[in-house]
Amino acid sequence: MRLIGKSSLQKLPVNNDDVNRWINIWCAEMSHAHWKDPADVTKQFPRAIKKDSSSFAFPIGDYGQFITVSFLFPQGVAVIVEPN
């Protein structure tokens, strides 16, 4: 997937080495994914919360923060909508 909006992750309220490491790994996994539909996302990230047919909220470890991503599966694009 082409991951768009990585720069918005700098705005996350939690910023420590564990979170930064998690974000780097998550971005790498997202960028190397070849998902075709929402089921593919849930298979790789079972803790991700499906918000609608093309959006998921990914929990950042156990920090109570999420990264919401909207997917354009046919185009192979993932857009970070909001880190919160």
C-alpha positions as CSV (number, residue, x, y, z in Angstrom):
1,M,0.0,0.0,0.0
2,R,1.1,3.5,-0.7
3,L,0.9,5.2,2.7
4,I,0.0,8.9,2.6
5,G,0.1,11.3,5.6
6,K,3.0,9.9,7.6
7,S,4.1,13.5,8.5
8,S,0.8,13.9,10.5
9,L,2.1,11.2,12.9
10,Q,4.5,13.8,14.4
11,K,1.4,15.4,16.0
12,L,0.7,12.4,18.2
13,P,0.4,13.3,21.9
14,V,2.3,10.3,23.1
15,N,5.9,10.5,22.1
16,N,8.5,8.1,23.5
17,D,10.9,5.5,22.3
18,D,8.3,2.6,22.4
19,V,5.7,4.6,20.5
20,N,8.3,5.8,17.9
21,R,9.5,2.2,17.4
22,W,5.9,1.0,17.1
23,I,5.1,3.7,14.5
24,N,8.2,2.9,12.4
25,I,7.3,-0.8,12.4
26,W,3.6,-0.1,11.6
27,C,4.6,2.3,8.7
28,A,6.9,-0.4,7.3
29,E,4.1,-3.1,7.5
30,M,1.6,-0.7,5.9
31,S,3.9,0.2,3.1
32,H,4.7,-3.4,2.3
33,A,1.1,-4.7,2.5
34,H,-0.8,-5.8,-0.6
35,W,-4.3,-5.7,0.8
36,K,-7.3,-6.1,-1.5
37,D,-10.1,-5.8,0.9
38,P,-10.9,-5.0,4.6
39,A,-10.6,-8.7,5.6
40,D,-6.9,-8.6,4.7
41,V,-6.4,-5.7,7.1
42,T,-8.1,-7.5,10.0
43,K,-6.1,-10.6,9.3
44,Q,-2.8,-8.8,9.7
45,F,-4.0,-6.4,12.4
46,P,-6.7,-8.2,14.5
47,R,-6.8,-5.3,17.0
48,A,-7.7,-2.8,14.4
49,I,-11.2,-1.4,14.7
50,K,-13.2,-1.2,11.6
51,K,-14.9,2.2,11.4
52,D,-16.7,1.8,8.1
53,S,-16.2,-0.1,4.8
54,S,-12.9,1.5,4.1
55,S,-11.5,3.0,7.4
56,F,-9.8,1.4,10.4
57,A,-8.5,2.8,13.7
58,F,-5.2,1.2,14.7
59,P,-4.4,1.2,18.4
60,I,-0.9,2.3,19.3
61,G,0.2,-0.3,21.7
62,D,-1.5,0.2,25.1
63,Y,-1.4,4.0,25.1
64,G,-5.1,4.6,24.3
65,Q,-4.1,6.4,21.1
66,F,-5.2,5.5,17.6
67,I,-4.2,6.1,14.0
68,T,-7.2,6.3,11.7
69,V,-6.6,5.2,8.1
70,S,-8.9,5.3,5.1
71,F,-8.1,2.8,2.4
72,L,-8.6,2.9,-1.4
73,F,-8.0,-0.8,-1.9
74,P,-8.3,-0.9,-5.7
75,Q,-5.6,1.8,-6.0
76,G,-3.4,0.3,-3.3
77,V,-3.5,3.5,-1.2
78,A,-3.8,4.0,2.5
79,V,-4.4,7.6,3.8
80,I,-3.7,8.5,7.4
81,V,-6.9,10.5,8.3
82,E,-6.1,11.4,11.8
83,P,-3.7,10.3,14.5
84,N,-5.3,10.9,17.9
